[in-house]
């Protein structure tokens, strides 16, 4: 199943005043970037998840936004993403507000280390 392009377009439109949203395919979903910084993912089942970190966790917890979890080889794992609240699906200002929180977390994340070519 491919990522929900309608949802990705909605996110792009809402985040347009902030920056340009691009996507990269990821396991049936998509990773979303704003001007090159990861800030959200769209899961294979059409759910929007925003990037989170230790600094923003309290805000996500207060809003009741679940942490992204998955099962692999019988074990449950989590990632630093939080489920978007229901209001972001029909309110651009709310989407942008939560998107900015995700973007800030993405900007605070340490840069990825690149592998040396052999």
N, C-alpha and C positions, 0 to 999 in steps of 0.2 A: 504494500500500500504506500503510495506517495504522500508527501506532506500536503496539508491543506493549503493550496495556493491562494484561496480566497482569504484565509486567515493571515497568511503572509502579506498579501496585498493590503489588508486592513492595518496591520502593524506598520507597514511601510508608510502608508498614508498618515497615520497618527503621529509617527515619529519624524515626519518630513521637516517640521520646524527645527528639530534637533540635529538631524544629519541624514545621510543616505543609508538606507538599510539594504544589505545584500544577504544572500543565503548560500549555504553550502549543504549539500545532501548529507544526511547522517542516518544510517540504519532505518530507513523508511520515513524518517522525519527530516528536519532541517535545523541547522545551527544558524542563528541570525546575528549579524554584525551591524553595528552602527558606526559608520566611518572607520571600519576596520577593527573595532573592539567588540568582542563577543558580549552580548547582553541578554540573549534569550535563546530558547529552543522551542520548536514545535514538534511534539512527539508524533509517532506514527498514527496515533488515534485522534489527532487533531486538538490536542491540549497544548496551551501556551504556558511555558515555564520561564520565569525570569531568573537571571544570575543572582546569587546571594553570596554573602560571606559573613564572617563573624561580626563585622561592624553593622551589617544590616539585618541580621537574624532576628533581633528583638522586634523590629518593625513588622517583619513577615509573621512572626509568632503572634503578635498582637492582632493582626488581621486574620489569623486562622488559616494561613496559606501553607499547605502541606509541603514537605520536602520531597523532592523527586527520589523515588526508589525503584529498584528493579531486582529481579531474581536472576541469578546466574549460577548454574551448577548446584542448585539447592540452597544457595545462600542469598540473603537480602543485602543489597548494597545501596548506597545513597550517593547523590551528587549535589553540589552546591547550587541547586536551582529550586525555586519555589513556584508552586502552582499559582497561576494568575487568578485573581478574584473574578467572580462572575461579571462584575460591572465593566471590565475592560473590553468585553465582547460587543458592547453597544455604546460606549462612551469614550470618545477619543481623548478627552482630557485625562480621564482616569488611566487609560492605557499609557499615555505619555508620562503621567506621574509615576506609575509603577515601572515603566520602561526606563525612566531616568535613574531609579533606584538600582535596577539591574545594570545599567550602563556604568554607574559609579562603582559597583562591585567589580565589573569587568575591568575598569581602569585601574583598580587597586590590585588586581591579581598579578602575581609575579609573571614576568615574561616566560614563555615556553622555551625550554632549552632545545636547540637543534642538534640533531645527530651529525657527527662528523662522517663524511663520505669515506668509504674504504677504498 
